[in-house]
Amino acid sequence: MPKMKTHRGAAKRFKVTGTGKVKRAKAFKSHILEKKSAKRKRSLRQPGIVSPSDQKRIARLIPYLLS
């Protein structure tokens, strides 16, 4: 069986925490920021955690990160 290839786009977007959860960046922080409140923009800086159901899909894209 040959090695599986990592999905490079997914590898750049997701990181794994020490406890094995998958971190992701939050959306809606790239442009049109004037109308968004400072509180909302501040909360978008914090990383989000991927839901367990989506974590299985990401594990297929990044096989060696979540082993």
PDB file with one MODEL, atoms N, CA, C and O in Angstrom:
MODEL        1
ATOM      1  N   MET A   1       0.852  -1.193   0.000  1.00  0.00           N
ATOM      2  CA  MET A   1       0.000   0.000   0.000  1.00  0.00           C
ATOM      3  C   MET A   1       0.889   1.245   0.000  1.00  0.00           C
ATOM      4  O   MET A   1       1.746   1.387   0.872  1.00  0.00           O
ATOM      5  N   PRO A   2       0.698   2.135  -0.952  1.00  0.00           N
ATOM      6  CA  PRO A   2       1.522   3.352  -0.957  1.00  0.00           C
ATOM      7  C   PRO A   2       1.108   4.322   0.142  1.00  0.00           C
ATOM      8  O   PRO A   2       0.043   4.194   0.747  1.00  0.00           O
ATOM      9  N   LYS A   3       1.974   5.285   0.379  1.00  0.00           N
ATOM     10  CA  LYS A   3       1.662   6.315   1.373  1.00  0.00           C
ATOM     11  C   LYS A   3       0.468   7.125   0.902  1.00  0.00           C
ATOM     12  O   LYS A   3       0.262   7.313  -0.297  1.00  0.00           O
ATOM     13  N   MET A   4      -0.319   7.603   1.863  1.00  0.00           N
ATOM     14  CA  MET A   4      -1.446   8.459   1.514  1.00  0.00           C
ATOM     15  C   MET A   4      -0.950   9.895   1.438  1.00  0.00           C
ATOM     16  O   MET A   4      -0.076  10.298   2.205  1.00  0.00           O
ATOM     17  N   LYS A   5      -1.504  10.656   0.522  1.00  0.00           N
ATOM     18  CA  LYS A   5      -1.102  12.055   0.386  1.00  0.00           C
ATOM     19  C   LYS A   5      -1.963  12.935   1.279  1.00  0.00           C
ATOM     20  O   LYS A   5      -3.171  12.731   1.408  1.00  0.00           O
ATOM     21  N   THR A   6      -1.316  13.912   1.887  1.00  0.00           N
ATOM     22  CA  THR A   6      -2.013  14.907   2.693  1.00  0.00           C
ATOM     23  C   THR A   6      -2.630  15.947   1.775  1.00  0.00           C
ATOM     24  O   THR A   6      -2.003  16.380   0.808  1.00  0.00           O
ATOM     25  N   HIS A   7      -3.856  16.347   2.074  1.00  0.00           N
ATOM     26  CA  HIS A   7      -4.508  17.434   1.336  1.00  0.00           C
ATOM     27  C   HIS A   7      -3.859  18.737   1.793  1.00  0.00           C
ATOM     28  O   HIS A   7      -4.073  19.176   2.922  1.00  0.00           O
ATOM     29  N   ARG A   8      -3.065  19.357   0.918  1.00  0.00           N
ATOM     30  CA  ARG A   8      -2.241  20.492   1.319  1.00  0.00           C
ATOM     31  C   ARG A   8      -3.075  21.698   1.754  1.00  0.00           C
ATOM     32  O   ARG A   8      -2.659  22.438   2.646  1.00  0.00           O
ATOM     33  N   GLY A   9      -4.233  21.909   1.148  1.00  0.00           N
ATOM     34  CA  GLY A   9      -5.096  23.022   1.548  1.00  0.00           C
ATOM     35  C   GLY A   9      -5.605  22.842   2.963  1.00  0.00           C
ATOM     36  O   GLY A   9      -5.666  23.799   3.734  1.00  0.00           O
ATOM     37  N   ALA A  10      -5.971  21.613   3.307  1.00  0.00           N
ATOM     38  CA  ALA A  10      -6.459  21.325   4.655  1.00  0.00           C
ATOM     39  C   ALA A  10      -5.328  21.415   5.666  1.00  0.00           C
ATOM     40  O   ALA A  10      -5.540  21.863   6.793  1.00  0.00           O
ATOM     41  N   ALA A  11      -4.133  20.996   5.281  1.00  0.00           N
ATOM     42  CA  ALA A  11      -2.989  21.022   6.197  1.00  0.00           C
ATOM     43  C   ALA A  11      -2.645  22.445   6.616  1.00  0.00           C
ATOM     44  O   ALA A  11      -2.168  22.667   7.729  1.00  0.00           O
ATOM     45  N   LYS A  12      -2.886  23.411   5.728  1.00  0.00           N
ATOM     46  CA  LYS A  12      -2.599  24.810   6.035  1.00  0.00           C
ATOM     47  C   LYS A  12      -3.688  25.441   6.899  1.00  0.00           C
ATOM     48  O   LYS A  12      -3.444  26.446   7.566  1.00  0.00           O
ATOM     49  N   ARG A  13      -4.880  24.860   6.892  1.00  0.00           N
ATOM     50  CA  ARG A  13      -6.010  25.469   7.593  1.00  0.00           C
ATOM     51  C   ARG A  13      -6.261  24.908   8.988  1.00  0.00           C
ATOM     52  O   ARG A  13      -6.891  25.571   9.812  1.00  0.00           O
ATOM     53  N   PHE A  14      -5.782  23.706   9.267  1.00  0.00           N
ATOM     54  CA  PHE A  14      -6.093  23.058  10.537  1.00  0.00           C
ATOM     55  C   PHE A  14      -4.827  22.699  11.302  1.00  0.00           C
ATOM     56  O   PHE A  14      -3.807  22.339  10.714  1.00  0.00           O
ATOM     57  N   LYS A  15      -4.913  22.804  12.634  1.00  0.00           N
ATOM     58  CA  LYS A  15      -3.829  22.385  13.526  1.00  0.00           C
ATOM     59  C   LYS A  15      -4.471  21.521  14.611  1.00  0.00           C
ATOM     60  O   LYS A  15      -5.670  21.620  14.869  1.00  0.00           O
ATOM     61  N   VAL A  16      -3.660  20.678  15.239  1.00  0.00           N
ATOM     62  CA  VAL A  16      -4.173  19.800  16.287  1.00  0.00           C
ATOM     63  C   VAL A  16      -3.675  20.293  17.644  1.00  0.00           C
ATOM     64  O   VAL A  16      -2.502  20.635  17.795  1.00  0.00           O
ATOM     65  N   THR A  17      -4.581  20.328  18.634  1.00  0.00           N
ATOM     66  CA  THR A  17      -4.205  20.749  19.983  1.00  0.00           C
ATOM     67  C   THR A  17      -3.540  19.586  20.701  1.00  0.00           C
ATOM     68  O   THR A  17      -3.485  18.474  20.175  1.00  0.00           O
ATOM     69  N   GLY A  18      -3.040  19.838  21.889  1.00  0.00           N
ATOM     70  CA  GLY A  18      -2.396  18.793  22.669  1.00  0.00           C
ATOM     71  C   GLY A  18      -3.330  17.670  23.060  1.00  0.00           C
ATOM     72  O   GLY A  18      -2.898  16.529  23.220  1.00  0.00           O
ATOM     73  N   THR A  19      -4.611  17.980  23.217  1.00  0.00           N
ATOM     74  CA  THR A  19      -5.586  16.952  23.602  1.00  0.00           C
ATOM     75  C   THR A  19      -6.180  16.236  22.398  1.00  0.00           C
ATOM     76  O   THR A  19      -7.017  15.348  22.557  1.00  0.00           O
ATOM     77  N   GLY A  20      -5.753  16.615  21.185  1.00  0.00           N
ATOM     78  CA  GLY A  20      -6.211  15.913  19.990  1.00  0.00           C
ATOM     79  C   GLY A  20      -7.384  16.555  19.281  1.00  0.00           C
ATOM     80  O   GLY A  20      -7.885  16.008  18.299  1.00  0.00           O
ATOM     81  N   LYS A  21      -7.840  17.724  19.767  1.00  0.00           N
ATOM     82  CA  LYS A  21      -8.919  18.425  19.070  1.00  0.00           C
ATOM     83  C   LYS A  21      -8.335  19.170  17.874  1.00  0.00           C
ATOM     84  O   LYS A  21      -7.135  19.441  17.828  1.00  0.00           O
ATOM     85  N   VAL A  22      -9.187  19.497  16.911  1.00  0.00           N
ATOM     86  CA  VAL A  22      -8.728  20.192  15.707  1.00  0.00           C
ATOM     87  C   VAL A  22      -9.105  21.656  15.807  1.00  0.00           C
ATOM     88  O   VAL A  22     -10.272  21.996  16.002  1.00  0.00           O
ATOM     89  N   LYS A  23      -8.096  22.535  15.670  1.00  0.00           N
ATOM     90  CA  LYS A  23      -8.318  23.981  15.702  1.00  0.00           C
ATOM     91  C   LYS A  23      -8.518  24.491  14.282  1.00  0.00           C
ATOM     92  O   LYS A  23      -7.973  23.938  13.327  1.00  0.00           O
ATOM     93  N   ARG A  24      -9.309  25.553  14.159  1.00  0.00           N
ATOM     94  CA  ARG A  24      -9.528  26.188  12.865  1.00  0.00           C
ATOM     95  C   ARG A  24      -9.650  27.690  13.075  1.00  0.00           C
ATOM     96  O   ARG A  24      -9.928  28.149  14.183  1.00  0.00           O
ATOM     97  N   ALA A  25      -9.442  28.451  12.011  1.00  0.00           N
ATOM     98  CA  ALA A  25      -9.647  29.902  12.081  1.00  0.00           C
ATOM     99  C   ALA A  25     -11.127  30.188  11.847  1.00  0.00           C
ATOM    100  O   ALA A  25     -11.812  29.437  11.154  1.00  0.00           O
ATOM    101  N   LYS A  26     -11.606  31.273  12.428  1.00  0.00           N
ATOM    102  CA  LYS A  26     -13.006  31.644  12.233  1.00  0.00           C
ATOM    103  C   LYS A  26     -13.165  32.454  10.958  1.00  0.00           C
ATOM    104  O   LYS A  26     -12.244  33.149  10.530  1.00  0.00           O
ATOM    105  N   ALA A  27     -14.338  32.357  10.360  1.00  0.00           N
ATOM    106  CA  ALA A  27     -14.638  33.049   9.108  1.00  0.00           C
ATOM    107  C   ALA A  27     -15.086  34.489   9.384  1.00  0.00           C
ATOM    108  O   ALA A  27     -15.258  34.881  10.538  1.00  0.00           O
ATOM    109  N   PHE A  28     -15.270  35.255   8.335  1.00  0.00           N
ATOM    110  CA  PHE A  28     -15.799  36.635   8.372  1.00  0.00           C
ATOM    111  C   PHE A  28     -14.847  37.631   9.004  1.00  0.00           C
ATOM    112  O   PHE A  28     -15.307  38.575   9.647  1.00  0.00           O
ATOM    113  N   LYS A  29     -13.544  37.465   8.851  1.00  0.00           N
ATOM    114  CA  LYS A  29     -12.573  38.388   9.443  1.00  0.00           C
ATOM    115  C   LYS A  29     -11.664  39.006   8.375  1.00  0.00           C
ATOM    116  O   LYS A  29     -10.668  39.642   8.720  1.00  0.00           O
ATOM    117  N   SER A  30     -11.983  38.835   7.087  1.00  0.00           N
ATOM    118  CA  SER A  30     -11.034  39.271   6.055  1.00  0.00           C
ATOM    119  C   SER A  30     -11.333  40.668   5.497  1.00  0.00           C
ATOM    120  O   SER A  30     -10.400  41.422   5.218  1.00  0.00           O
ATOM    121  N   HIS A  31     -12.583  41.020   5.332  1.00  0.00           N
ATOM    122  CA  HIS A  31     -12.893  42.346   4.786  1.00  0.00           C
ATOM    123  C   HIS A  31     -14.275  42.776   5.253  1.00  0.00           C
ATOM    124  O   HIS A  31     -14.987  42.018   5.912  1.00  0.00           O
ATOM    125  N   ILE A  32     -14.647  44.026   4.895  1.00  0.00           N
ATOM    126  CA  ILE A  32     -15.903  44.652   5.358  1.00  0.00           C
ATOM    127  C   ILE A  32     -15.936  44.639   6.887  1.00  0.00           C
ATOM    128  O   ILE A  32     -16.892  44.152   7.491  1.00  0.00           O
ATOM    129  N   LEU A  33     -14.882  45.178   7.507  1.00  0.00           N
ATOM    130  CA  LEU A  33     -14.756  45.127   8.956  1.00  0.00           C
ATOM    131  C   LEU A  33     -15.306  46.367   9.647  1.00  0.00           C
ATOM    132  O   LEU A  33     -15.477  46.360  10.867  1.00  0.00           O
ATOM    133  N   GLU A  34     -15.588  47.434   8.900  1.00  0.00           N
ATOM    134  CA  GLU A  34     -16.057  48.685   9.530  1.00  0.00           C
ATOM    135  C   GLU A  34     -17.380  48.507  10.237  1.00  0.00           C
ATOM    136  O   GLU A  34     -17.578  49.048  11.325  1.00  0.00           O
ATOM    137  N   LYS A  35     -18.285  47.764   9.641  1.00  0.00           N
ATOM    138  CA  LYS A  35     -19.630  47.622  10.214  1.00  0.00           C
ATOM    139  C   LYS A  35     -19.693  46.591  11.338  1.00  0.00           C
ATOM    140  O   LYS A  35     -20.695  46.516  12.049  1.00  0.00           O
ATOM    141  N   LYS A  36     -18.642  45.801  11.508  1.00  0.00           N
ATOM    142  CA  LYS A  36     -18.614  44.802  12.574  1.00  0.00           C
ATOM    143  C   LYS A  36     -18.086  45.441  13.853  1.00  0.00           C
ATOM    144  O   LYS A  36     -17.156  46.247  13.819  1.00  0.00           O
ATOM    145  N   SER A  37     -18.686  45.074  14.976  1.00  0.00           N
ATOM    146  CA  SER A  37     -18.296  45.682  16.245  1.00  0.00           C
ATOM    147  C   SER A  37     -16.915  45.190  16.669  1.00  0.00           C
ATOM    148  O   SER A  37     -16.449  44.139  16.229  1.00  0.00           O
ATOM    149  N   ALA A  38     -16.280  45.967  17.526  1.00  0.00           N
ATOM    150  CA  ALA A  38     -14.954  45.596  18.022  1.00  0.00           C
ATOM    151  C   ALA A  38     -15.031  44.281  18.789  1.00  0.00           C
ATOM    152  O   ALA A  38     -14.120  43.456  18.709  1.00  0.00           O
ATOM    153  N   LYS A  39     -16.107  44.089  19.524  1.00  0.00           N
ATOM    154  CA  LYS A  39     -16.279  42.851  20.292  1.00  0.00           C
ATOM    155  C   LYS A  39     -16.362  41.644  19.356  1.00  0.00           C
ATOM    156  O   LYS A  39     -15.779  40.595  19.630  1.00  0.00           O
ATOM    157  N   ARG A  40     -17.083  41.802  18.262  1.00  0.00           N
ATOM    158  CA  ARG A  40     -17.230  40.701  17.302  1.00  0.00           C
ATOM    159  C   ARG A  40     -15.898  40.379  16.624  1.00  0.00           C
ATOM    160  O   ARG A  40     -15.541  39.214  16.452  1.00  0.00           O
ATOM    161  N   LYS A  41     -15.167  41.434  16.242  1.00  0.00           N
ATOM    162  CA  LYS A  41     -13.864  41.224  15.594  1.00  0.00           C
ATOM    163  C   LYS A  41     -12.860  40.593  16.551  1.00  0.00           C
ATOM    164  O   LYS A  41     -12.041  39.768  16.147  1.00  0.00           O
ATOM    165  N   ARG A  42     -12.928  40.982  17.816  1.00  0.00           N
ATOM    166  CA  ARG A  42     -12.046  40.420  18.831  1.00  0.00           C
ATOM    167  C   ARG A  42     -12.320  38.926  19.015  1.00  0.00           C
ATOM    168  O   ARG A  42     -11.390  38.129  19.145  1.00  0.00           O
ATOM    169  N   SER A  43     -13.594  38.557  19.026  1.00  0.00           N
ATOM    170  CA  SER A  43     -13.933  37.143  19.224  1.00  0.00           C
ATOM    171  C   SER A  43     -13.578  36.306  17.998  1.00  0.00           C
ATOM    172  O   SER A  43     -13.356  35.101  18.118  1.00  0.00           O
ATOM    173  N   LEU A  44     -13.522  36.926  16.828  1.00  0.00           N
ATOM    174  CA  LEU A  44     -13.137  36.202  15.615  1.00  0.00           C
ATOM    175  C   LEU A  44     -11.644  35.882  15.582  1.00  0.00           C
ATOM    176  O   LEU A  44     -11.209  35.022  14.816  1.00  0.00           O
ATOM    177  N   ARG A  45     -10.856  36.573  16.414  1.00  0.00           N
ATOM    178  CA  ARG A  45      -9.421  36.283  16.484  1.00  0.00           C
ATOM    179  C   ARG A  45      -9.140  34.941  17.145  1.00  0.00           C
ATOM    180  O   ARG A  45      -8.162  34.269  16.816  1.00  0.00           O
ATOM    181  N   GLN A  46     -10.010  34.555  18.084  1.00  0.00           N
ATOM    182  CA  GLN A  46      -9.791  33.313  18.832  1.00  0.00           C
ATOM    183  C   GLN A  46     -10.015  32.119  17.904  1.00  0.00           C
ATOM    184  O   GLN A  46     -10.897  32.164  17.047  1.00  0.00           O
ATOM    185  N   PRO A  47      -9.232  31.057  18.063  1.00  0.00           N
ATOM    186  CA  PRO A  47      -9.449  29.891  17.205  1.00  0.00           C
ATOM    187  C   PRO A  47     -10.739  29.176  17.561  1.00  0.00           C
ATOM    188  O   PRO A  47     -11.166  29.177  18.715  1.00  0.00           O
ATOM    189  N   GLY A  48     -11.353  28.570  16.566  1.00  0.00           N
ATOM    190  CA  GLY A  48     -12.533  27.747  16.797  1.00  0.00           C
ATOM    191  C   GLY A  48     -12.108  26.297  16.874  1.00  0.00           C
ATOM    192  O   GLY A  48     -11.010  25.937  16.452  1.00  0.00           O
ATOM    193  N   ILE A  49     -12.981  25.469  17.414  1.00  0.00           N
ATOM    194  CA  ILE A  49     -12.732  24.035  17.491  1.00  0.00           C
ATOM    195  C   ILE A  49     -13.682  23.358  16.512  1.00  0.00           C
ATOM    196  O   ILE A  49     -14.869  23.681  16.458  1.00  0.00           O
ATOM    197  N   VAL A  50     -13.156  22.431  15.751  1.00  0.00           N
ATOM    198  CA  VAL A  50     -13.965  21.710  14.768  1.00  0.00           C
ATOM    199  C   VAL A  50     -14.867  20.726  15.507  1.00  0.00           C
ATOM    200  O   VAL A  50     -14.441  20.088  16.470  1.00  0.00           O
ATOM    201  N   SER A  51     -16.120  20.605  15.052  1.00  0.00           N
ATOM    202  CA  SER A  51     -17.059  19.689  15.700  1.00  0.00           C
ATOM    203  C   SER A  51     -16.610  18.240  15.484  1.00  0.00           C
ATOM    204  O   SER A  51     -15.951  17.942  14.488  1.00  0.00           O
ATOM    205  N   PRO A  52     -16.956  17.352  16.394  1.00  0.00           N
ATOM    206  CA  PRO A  52     -16.508  15.954  16.277  1.00  0.00           C
ATOM    207  C   PRO A  52     -16.944  15.270  14.976  1.00  0.00           C
ATOM    208  O   PRO A  52     -16.217  14.433  14.440  1.00  0.00           O
ATOM    209  N   SER A  53     -18.122  15.624  14.474  1.00  0.00           N
ATOM    210  CA  SER A  53     -18.588  14.999  13.230  1.00  0.00           C
ATOM    211  C   SER A  53     -17.738  15.450  12.036  1.00  0.00           C
ATOM    212  O   SER A  53     -17.476  14.661  11.129  1.00  0.00           O
ATOM    213  N   ASP A  54     -17.312  16.711  12.036  1.00  0.00           N
ATOM    214  CA  ASP A  54     -16.453  17.195  10.958  1.00  0.00           C
ATOM    215  C   ASP A  54     -15.009  16.732  11.143  1.00  0.00           C
ATOM    216  O   ASP A  54     -14.249  16.657  10.177  1.00  0.00           O
ATOM    217  N   GLN A  55     -14.636  16.427  12.368  1.00  0.00           N
ATOM    218  CA  GLN A  55     -13.267  16.006  12.652  1.00  0.00           C
ATOM    219  C   GLN A  55     -12.938  14.708  11.916  1.00  0.00           C
ATOM    220  O   GLN A  55     -11.794  14.505  11.509  1.00  0.00           O
ATOM    221  N   LYS A  56     -13.918  13.834  11.742  1.00  0.00           N
ATOM    222  CA  LYS A  56     -13.707  12.585  11.014  1.00  0.00           C
ATOM    223  C   LYS A  56     -13.414  12.858   9.542  1.00  0.00           C
ATOM    224  O   LYS A  56     -12.583  12.185   8.933  1.00  0.00           O
ATOM    225  N   ARG A  57     -14.103  13.853   8.974  1.00  0.00           N
ATOM    226  CA  ARG A  57     -13.868  14.213   7.568  1.00  0.00           C
ATOM    227  C   ARG A  57     -12.482  14.808   7.394  1.00  0.00           C
ATOM    228  O   ARG A  57     -11.808  14.527   6.403  1.00  0.00           O
ATOM    229  N   ILE A  58     -12.048  15.625   8.342  1.00  0.00           N
ATOM    230  CA  ILE A  58     -10.731  16.256   8.268  1.00  0.00           C
ATOM    231  C   ILE A  58      -9.634  15.211   8.457  1.00  0.00           C
ATOM    232  O   ILE A  58      -8.565  15.321   7.858  1.00  0.00           O
ATOM    233  N   ALA A  59      -9.891  14.203   9.284  1.00  0.00           N
ATOM    234  CA  ALA A  59      -8.905  13.140   9.507  1.00  0.00           C
ATOM    235  C   ALA A  59      -8.586  12.414   8.206  1.00  0.00           C
ATOM    236  O   ALA A  59      -7.473  11.919   8.027  1.00  0.00           O
ATOM    237  N   ARG A  60      -9.544  12.350   7.312  1.00  0.00           N
ATOM    238  CA  ARG A  60      -9.301  11.716   6.011  1.00  0.00           C
ATOM    239  C   ARG A  60      -8.400  12.582   5.136  1.00  0.00           C
ATOM    240  O   ARG A  60      -7.613  12.064   4.343  1.00  0.00           O
ATOM    241  N   LEU A  61      -8.519  13.917   5.282  1.00  0.00           N
ATOM    242  CA  LEU A  61      -7.704  14.834   4.482  1.00  0.00           C
ATOM    243  C   LEU A  61      -6.282  14.956   5.018  1.00  0.00           C
ATOM    244  O   LEU A  61      -5.334  15.140   4.254  1.00  0.00           O
ATOM    245  N   ILE A  62      -6.144  14.852   6.342  1.00  0.00           N
ATOM    246  CA  ILE A  62      -4.823  15.006   6.976  1.00  0.00           C
ATOM    247  C   ILE A  62      -4.524  13.718   7.745  1.00  0.00           C
ATOM    248  O   ILE A  62      -4.595  13.718   8.974  1.00  0.00           O
ATOM    249  N   PRO A  63      -4.195  12.631   7.063  1.00  0.00           N
ATOM    250  CA  PRO A  63      -4.077  11.349   7.745  1.00  0.00           C
ATOM    251  C   PRO A  63      -2.970  11.265   8.774  1.00  0.00           C
ATOM    252  O   PRO A  63      -3.124  10.555   9.768  1.00  0.00           O
ATOM    253  N   TYR A  64      -1.847  11.965   8.576  1.00  0.00           N
ATOM    254  CA  TYR A  64      -0.707  11.812   9.482  1.00  0.00           C
ATOM    255  C   TYR A  64      -0.727  12.816  10.623  1.00  0.00           C
ATOM    256  O   TYR A  64       0.048  12.685  11.570  1.00  0.00           O
ATOM    257  N   LEU A  65      -1.589  13.805  10.552  1.00  0.00           N
ATOM    258  CA  LEU A  65      -1.688  14.784  11.620  1.00  0.00           C
ATOM    259  C   LEU A  65      -2.537  14.243  12.758  1.00  0.00           C
ATOM    260  O   LEU A  65      -2.268  14.527  13.926  1.00  0.00           O
ATOM    261  N   LEU A  66      -3.564  13.462  12.423  1.00  0.00           N
ATOM    262  CA  LEU A  66      -4.500  12.932  13.418  1.00  0.00           C
ATOM    263  C   LEU A  66      -4.355  11.416  13.522  1.00  0.00           C
ATOM    264  O   LEU A  66      -5.330  10.690  13.322  1.00  0.00           O
ATOM    265  N   SER A  67      -3.191  10.942  13.822  1.00  0.00           N
ATOM    266  CA  SER A  67      -3.030   9.484  13.890  1.00  0.00           C
ATOM    267  C   SER A  67      -3.097   8.989  15.319  1.00  0.00           C
ATOM    268  O   SER A  67      -2.980   7.788  15.562  1.00  0.00           O
TER     269      SER A  67
ENDMDL
END
